[in-house]
Amino acid sequence: MEKYNSVVLNALGNATSIAVIAAENLVRNGYAEYVKLETKTIDVEQNRRGRDAKEGEEGRTRQKAKLLITLSKSKNFDENM
C-alpha cells in the first residue's frame, strides 16, 4: 500500500476466507478502504488426484469460486503508518 494507491486481492476456493480476513484487517486498522467486491465462477483444470493441473498436464475441468477485493489507500494512511 505504501508503493501503490490500490491493490486487488484475488482468492480461489477455500482461500477466500483468508483474503476477506486480510482485507478486513487493512480496513479496520485504517490503512485501506473498500472500492469493489467481485465474485466469479471460473473453470480450473484439475489432474487425476484432484489438484490444480500444471501447464501441459491433462485433466478435467471443474468450476471454482473466485473472489476479487479491490482496496484503495485510505485518506489517513500516512498518519496510521
Residue pairs with C-beta under 8 A, 6 or more apart in sequence:
1 7
1 26
1 31
1 32
1 71
1 73
1 77
2 81
4 73
5 72
5 73
6 35
6 70
6 71
6 72
6 73
7 32
7 70
7 71
8 68
8 69
8 70
8 71
9 19
9 22
9 23
9 67
9 68
9 69
9 71
10 19
10 66
10 67
10 68
11 18
11 19
11 66
11 67
11 69
12 42
12 44
12 64
12 65
12 66
12 67
13 64
13 65
16 65
16 67
19 67
19 69
20 67
20 69
23 32
23 34
23 69
23 71
26 32
26 71
27 33
27 34
27 71
27 74
29 80
30 74
30 76
30 77
30 79
30 80
31 73
31 74
31 77
31 80
31 81
32 71
32 72
32 73
32 74
32 77
33 71
33 72
33 73
33 74
33 75
34 69
34 70
34 71
35 70
35 71
35 72
36 68
36 69
36 70
37 67
37 68
37 69
37 70
38 67
38 68
38 69
38 70
39 65
39 66
39 67
39 68
40 65
40 66
40 68
41 63
41 64
41 65
41 66
42 63
42 64
42 66
43 61
43 62
43 63
44 52
44 61
44 62
44 63
44 64
45 52
45 53
45 57
45 58
45 59
45 60
45 61
45 62
46 52
46 53
46 59
46 60
46 61
46 62
47 53
47 54
47 57
47 58
47 59
48 59
53 59
74 80
